[in-house]
Amino acid sequence: MPPPYRKPGPSSLAEVAARFGLRGDELEFHGGRMAKVSLETLERVAERPPGKYVVVTSITPTPFGEGKTVHTIGLAMALCALGRRAIPTVRQPSTGVALGLKGGGAGGGRARLFPAEELNLHATGDAHAVAAATNLLAAAIDASLFHGNPLGIDPEAILWRRCLDVNDRALRRVRIGLGIGGVVRETGFEATAASETMGVLAQTSSRADLRARLGRLVVAETPAGAPVTAEDLKAAGAMAALLKDAIRPTAVQTSEGTLALVHAGPFANVGTGNSSVLADRLALRCAEFVVTEAGFGADMGAEKCFNLKCRAGGFRPDAALLVATVRALKVHAGKIRVVAGRPLDPSLALPDPAAVEAGCCNLEKQIENVRLHGLPVVVAINRFPTDTEEEIAIVRARALAAGAAAAEISEVFSRGSEGGRALAEAVVRAAEAPPGFRHLYPLDLPLREKIVLLARRVYGAGRVVFGAGVEETLARYEARGWGRLPVCIAKTQWSLSHDPNLKGRPEGFDFPVVGVRPFVGAGYVTAFAGEILTMPGLGSDPAFRRIDVGPDGEVTGLS
């Protein structure tokens, strides 16, 4: 039987951090249960040999999630239980998502982070700092227009939008400047996690690099097509000042009293979908294993981890953990529809080996997507009480036949580290294999060809259809010197394709690229595929309806 569950004490974080080599003077506590870690720590530990680097990803998920955060935390705890010092690194949950669709993003069951409520709400204020910096730059643009437009900004070619860490579809398109005697124009809001400022925070490697990246932010163009930057608006310095504390990773602890780092929170469907370069760099010098979560399926966050984040941080992953659930594979058989905000179809809880067999094509493709980058893959079969032995046996057999190094049942949600022991042992074996990591494409490949390669090799597209003016815009980006940037594809997370209704393993479809934007500060060019929203909306039954605060100040309903 697993040991009885105990919530870690609020005063023990300093002791936990010390076990991983962090000194007390390197921690700035926020309420006693969270602490910002000094960036100077990186200099002190720089000569330590780096630990093994494990990326956690999944099959194409359903709107209810398949357990990547739980497994990032649970695998790290299981590794610690094996005597291997391990640190999970995860993104700061988006408040908009926590109050909207999925609820909390700090894990669950016996594999979670503490303090979960604070992490799911304001944490140490990083998202608010990102929003303040983003909105300052937006205000600077409109102030420049109001005061005579000295930079010659074309009001119809402004790329920069304001942001908010609350899901609010009413703000997707707005008209501003009414009644002030200035320029009236159409713009909109993005979710804070979808903003380029959040991308900058995730990709940066130092204070100096942060300042330089903010200066390179492209916010608009002139009528002649020349880019206008945050440096041109003299706003980058103040933005850096607003982010001076947000740049530091936050230390918390897991439900078994081990160290975890939380930092940055970009969405994976529009951004990099990974925690920060700085958090991973610190963890790699303080642990034998770093377990980092990449958002959504392997075609999304994992691909971006390998080709965007690893390039920015100089990381070379050693292995990947791919999380799968029987219920999601049944959805990928194409017979059952899962709708966000509505109860699960009861048939998902009924035995259906044939549906699992049919849906495993998605598992096979996502294993392939990881192996395209030269990494061994361990599959975690995230067990639910309704799963049958026959269904689990099908998943294991198909995973191994597709090239997975191992496929193990995981019960970290219900049993903590004990429920992930076999999984941890398999990951250790996989990570000790000879290194073989590789990026999917060279940086000198033209931007257009990078997009085509991703669409065909990772998503399974047959033809890439570029919208009006997109190829000309890419050529203009090349002429400006942005051609060596990697590409970030913004597309639906609910399918390998651009269409959320195409389940399983769609192949040979037309992949539409409807627009591109330069995210030069974050360090990539973003291509938008199909209809993709950067500001989510609330569902018909949002999570905030179940959240409250008791007389003792304890938050309920946020898990």
PyMOL commands that set and color helices and strands:
alter all, ss='L'
color gray80, all
select helices_A, chain A and resi 13-19+24-26+40-44+68-81+95-99+116-120+126-146+155-157+169-171+192-194+196-203+207-215+236-242+277-286+298-313+326-331+346-349+353-371+389-401+412-431+447-459+470-479+543-546
alter helices_A, ss='H'
color red, helices_A
select strands_A, chain A and resi 27-30+34-37+52-58+86-90+107-108+111-114+162-164+174-176+185-187+189-191+218-221+227-229+250-254+259-262+289-293+319-324+377-382+406-410+463-466+487-490+510-519+524-529+548-549+555-556
alter strands_A, ss='S'
color yellow, strands_A
deselect
rebuild
show_as cartoon
